[in-house]
Each structure stands twice: as C-alpha cells, then as structure tokens.
C-alpha cells in the first residue's frame, strides 16, 4: 500500500461482515472460502487483535456499557429523486445485528474485526451487512444473544459486551453499507473487505446467463446490499439511471479479436468518459445522491449534510468521477492529478467541467503522491472537523462491487456464443495499476464464476508482476532480478520517484493501493492452522508486518505458501512500451470480427482494422502470451479494453501513423472534438506545501459540512 508519509500511519484492513447466499453455512469450493465457512459455531464468532499502531482514540466507559455501537438504517425513507418503492414486511430480508466487543490495552493496536450476520435455517438470503470500522481491540469475543428483538452481548446493561477488559478506551462502531460507501476509507487509512464472500446459487446458469447487464448488476449487488438499507425497487432505479447514459445497450459488449485463438475483448469504454471507470463511478454517483437525498429530506438548508468527495487520479478515475458527481446536490468533488502526467484528453475532460461543485487540483508530483495526500486527508482531524469526506477511488468498496458485474456479463455473453463449447475454460486478462479492476474479478471468481485464471497485466511499472514472479513486493527490484532482465530500455524513462513514464499513463503507479485487500485473503488461506480466530490473528499480524516493512524498507517478501496461494487464482505478465506499440499495430493490420461488428462508440475501427488504446494493448499482449502457454482450442481469453483509443493520441499515432489511410481525426468521437478549446478551471498545488497547503485550499474553496461545524462548535462563515 502507498506510504502515508504525512501521517506516519500504517493502514489496516477493516472487515465488512459476512453475507451468505442460499442457506447459512454453504461452502464455496475455493480453498480460502472453506476456511471462512468454518466460522459458524454455536452462534459465536471471535475476533482478535491485528494490525498497526495508531494514535489513541477514546470513548467513555458509559457509552461502551450502554452499547452505543453505531447506526443502522431501516430503509423506510426512499430517495425523492429516484422514486419510491414499497415492500411487504414478509419480503424484507431477515437480519440480526451483532455487537462486536472490543478492548484496548497498552499496545494501542488497530485491528480488523469480524462482525457476524446470522441467518435462520431456511432463509434463502441473509441480508443487511454490518460493516466494522476502525475498531481498537486487543482481545474480543463476539457473542450473540437475542434480547427483546435486538442482538446484544450477555450482560450488556452491566458491562461492555463480551469483553474481558474494557475501559474508557474501548470503542465499538458498526456501520451499514450506507456508511461504508459514504466514508469510503477508514480514518486510519484502512480498507474495507468482506469477511465472507457470498456464493452464487448452484443453478445460476439456468437464469443468470440470460439476464441483461442491469439485471445481473441488481442480482449481484443484492447479495451485498441489504434491502433494509436500499429497498429493491430503489436499487433497480439507481442501476437503471447509472447505465442509461452508456452508448451500448449491452453496457459492456464483448467482441472477438481472433476467433482462431479464441481471443476476445470486453469493451468497457462506452460510458460518458470513454473509460472503464464509468461502470463503477456512474453507479457510485447515483448511490451517493440517493443516500444524501434520503438523509436531507425535509431538512432546512442549514441542517443539510454536505459531502466532499475526494480522489486521486492517474487519468481516467478523475473524469469518470467528475462526470458521475457533477451537478449533484449537497455534493462537492475534488480530484487531484499529477501535473503533466495524464494525457491531454484526460486533463481536458476533467478541467473543462466548470460546475460549481467540481474542483480540480494539479500536483507537481506523481499519482502516488496524490494518493498519499488523499489518504492523509481522511486521517486529518483538522479537515474532518469541518468537511465530511468520502472516497471515490477504487479504495471505496462500492467501486469494486460495481465492477464485479462485467466479469459475469462477459462470461454469460461468451457462453451463449457459437464459439463456446462445453468444457471450455475462460481466462480474464486485466491491465491494472492500482489492482482494483482485477480484484473485482477475484471476487467474481470467489463467488463461483468459473474463471480458470486471472492474468494480471502491468506495464513497465511492474511491482505486481514482480510479486507473482519472485514473491517480493518491492518499489525497487532488489530481489527477483530475473523478472527484469529484459527491461533495461525502461530505465531511460524513469522518474526520480521511481515511477516510469509509459505510453499507458493510467497504470503508471508505483504501489497498488488495493493489493492489501488481496494480501489479507492470501494470508488467511495460507495460515490455516488452528481455529478461525487464530487464523485471523496470524493473518492480520502478517499483513501488518508486510505493510510496516513496505513503509520502512520499500518492500517485503512473502513465504512460499503465500505465493502459492496467489498463483492459485492469478498469473501475471509485464508489457513494455515497445510491445504495446507493436500490439496496436498488429491488431489494426489483421482483419478481425471486432472491426466489422456494430460499434456503439465511434473511433475503434478504421479501414477495416480495430484500434486499441495503449492500456487495452497491454492486456491483449499479455493475453497472447497466456494463449501460448495453454491449449487455445480449449481456453478462451477475454482481455479487458479499459479505455477508448482517442484518449491516448500519443501512443495511437506512434503506432499507426505509417498505416495507409490512417488519420487520428477519424478516431475522435464527436464528444472530443473541440474539447481542448473549452474554458478550464484548475488549481496548481505544490507538493512542498504539504498537507497544510491542501488544507488551506479546501478551507477557502470547498463548502464545509455545516452539521460538522455546529457539532464541533466551529463558527460558520460564508
């Protein structure tokens, strides 16, 4: 994970409580899912202390004794702007709240805590995930006891729930899906992960394969989102609005590049900003609006909550987030990007949006610096006293959730095609930098989607590839030199900060922010000795030590068992700029079905050739290598096309300028024509000014959350 150099904090993971599909206790065939399924034991779940040292928080002993464990939403108020939906009580998902006991002793350890959602036998789906956030714990036992319709620990009226040692520093916070989405990132810099991953029904192929993208999204989201928080009708409405602006009726259509080698391309660029980020960020934008409309219903102007959404971007996230949140009421969005290190089209897409609620910040650093600042803001008590912050990067769990859908949709489309035969395998090849896109595929696989392998595809910023090749996760390739012997050419393009400037700039990331999510599951799988409580404790300690080593030494190595677990689901490839260019050339020059199929977005085909953007070319190049390793007659490869080629004129023109009849102007969609001539609004911020400089900008420009100001006794000025 990226270092938090301004706070000195070592981030931790925070668990989302379990959701199970079908009956409680169902077991996935995935090895690590088996370990998780062992949790059910007489209605009791245990959680142990894990993770990194953090500043001390306090909560009164009285509050702990009274069981003030957080807020739940009953979902009774529907969003005005999205329409109402009614639901009979008998149709609502059955759920029970579980209170998590925590304690805090001398070591001051932030931990990953487990909260349980317990299903009744015969209930087909257990909903209302409880999300555990920022708990301070040393030794805790979660026990469940039904008392008057509420779920509390034994003796809650007399002492902290199930705690052997509770003092004024004990804290319990349970959050529902709404709070997790609104917050995005734990205040200590940690990320949310599901404690258990729901399984799709065994007969899913009978219905799921025939559903539209929107219906698949609804079914998948419903496994993670309680109808008590977002009623089914409202969720459907949000999904319909989210994908109404996509230019393809399939939202993410699948096309074929090479039928002989069974190589396919999943086009993810048919959204408003022509990048895969639209799939998640359109959904997140309408979801945030839904929650705020509900929270602010019938409130006076000075009582309304105002949310400040912040994000870092290496190119595509920024514009997709801005287009998803522009003009949304009670929302502001601030996007930081590395100045001069995004493509001209990407910068224009962001900075030409001059809506009052949009703020663009150009930092004289790298994407990793931008991400560090964003995470530091979440941990900054000063700015959090005046602004209610939410995350828009893939560190926000809702982003990962939304992206799961297109893995299912692509598989369904392929299986229904004439090219697919019974017994064929399917591999997904995902170009990635921050690991969020391919992580969504991992969750799809864990849910039961029959994916043979997920191929992690990197450019010359190859920390992920080097991990899968050597077992070392390092900013600089100290170990595993065999993974670098063919990349001497890349050194000429390296920044002083060790991030290499490539033709695929959205992947120019030094440290992958989402990778720690995977690390926890790998550690839980590898350290499978003892009961589940001990497994979690061991896994958490290992992740803590790895992140500390990454922060202090610039990298860490894992044991063979961890690497073996990682290789169970994943393979990896690294692609140079030279190969990126040659891949764009070869795909364009070879006739393929994708070039002649009906394209919903102008510019991907010209003179009978298909045009890849450089990021998609990284995925296709990696897919070709994977094809050479397996039997192409029995394995299909689906490469993810993450952006439209018009967004990256430099790489496309470099590759195709000598091709007869090629003109880049023919690649441009009408939405891009004249974009560079529009007025812009952007503020330059110097890295040397540190967090204080960014604070000053936010204080002066971005509207505060007045409910925060009143709560903290801060004078309100306009």
HELIX and SHEET records of a PDB file:
HELIX    1   1 UNK A   31  UNK A   37  1                                   7    
HELIX    2   2 UNK A   61  UNK A   66  1                                   6    
HELIX    3   3 UNK A   80  UNK A   82  5                                   3    
HELIX    4   4 UNK A   89  UNK A   91  5                                   3    
HELIX    5   5 UNK A  177  UNK A  183  1                                   7    
HELIX    6   6 UNK A  204  UNK A  206  5                                   3    
HELIX    7   7 UNK A  208  UNK A  210  5                                   3    
HELIX    8   8 UNK A  213  UNK A  224  1                                  12    
HELIX    9   9 UNK A  232  UNK A  243  1                                  12    
HELIX   10  10 UNK A  277  UNK A  295  1                                  19    
HELIX   11  11 UNK A  301  UNK A  303  5                                   3    
HELIX   12  12 UNK A  316  UNK A  325  1                                  10    
HELIX   13  13 UNK A  344  UNK A  351  1                                   8    
HELIX   14  14 UNK A  367  UNK A  378  1                                  12    
HELIX   15  15 UNK A  381  UNK A  384  1                                   4    
HELIX   16  16 UNK A  397  UNK A  415  1                                  19    
HELIX   17  17 UNK A  436  UNK A  447  1                                  12    
HELIX   18  18 UNK A  463  UNK A  470  1                                   8    
HELIX   19  19 UNK A  481  UNK A  483  5                                   3    
HELIX   20  20 UNK A  488  UNK A  493  5                                   6    
HELIX   21  21 UNK A  505  UNK A  507  5                                   3    
HELIX   22  22 UNK A  515  UNK A  526  1                                  12    
HELIX   23  23 UNK A  532  UNK A  553  1                                  22    
HELIX   24  24 UNK A  560  UNK A  569  1                                  10    
HELIX   25  25 UNK A  577  UNK A  589  1                                  13    
HELIX   26  26 UNK A  593  UNK A  596  1                                   4    
HELIX   27  27 UNK A  614  UNK A  629  1                                  16    
HELIX   28  28 UNK A  645  UNK A  647  5                                   3    
HELIX   29  29 UNK A  649  UNK A  656  1                                   8    
HELIX   30  30 UNK A  664  UNK A  666  5                                   3    
HELIX   31  31 UNK A  670  UNK A  672  5                                   3    
HELIX   32  32 UNK A  675  UNK A  677  5                                   3    
HELIX   33  33 UNK A  687  UNK A  689  5                                   3    
HELIX   34  34 UNK A  690  UNK A  701  1                                  12    
HELIX   35  35 UNK A  706  UNK A  711  1                                   6    
SHEET    1   A 2 UNK A  13  UNK A  16  0                                        
SHEET    2   A 2 UNK A 191  UNK A 194  1                                        
SHEET    1   B 2 UNK A  44  UNK A  48  0                                        
SHEET    2   B 2 UNK A 139  UNK A 143 -1                                        
SHEET    1   C 3 UNK A  70  UNK A  71  0                                        
SHEET    2   C 3 UNK A 174  UNK A 176  1                                        
SHEET    3   C 3 UNK A 130  UNK A 132 -1                                        
SHEET    1   D 2 UNK A 110  UNK A 111  0                                        
SHEET    2   D 2 UNK A 135  UNK A 136 -1                                        
SHEET    1   E 2 UNK A 145  UNK A 147  0                                        
SHEET    2   E 2 UNK A 150  UNK A 152 -1                                        
SHEET    1   F 6 UNK A 254  UNK A 258  0                                        
SHEET    2   F 6 UNK A 263  UNK A 267 -1                                        
SHEET    3   F 6 UNK A 635  UNK A 641  1                                        
SHEET    4   F 6 UNK A 425  UNK A 431  1                                        
SHEET    5   F 6 UNK A 453  UNK A 458  1                                        
SHEET    6   F 6 UNK A 570  UNK A 574  1                                        
SHEET    1   G 5 UNK A 388  UNK A 391  0                                        
SHEET    2   G 5 UNK A 307  UNK A 313  1                                        
SHEET    3   G 5 UNK A 331  UNK A 338  1                                        
SHEET    4   G 5 UNK A 358  UNK A 363  1                                        
SHEET    5   G 5 UNK A 683  UNK A 685  1                                        
SHEET    1   H 2 UNK A 472  UNK A 474  0                                        
SHEET    2   H 2 UNK A 555  UNK A 557 -1                                        
SHEET    1   I 2 UNK A 605  UNK A 606  0                                        
SHEET    2   I 2 UNK A 609  UNK A 610 -1                                        
END                                                                             
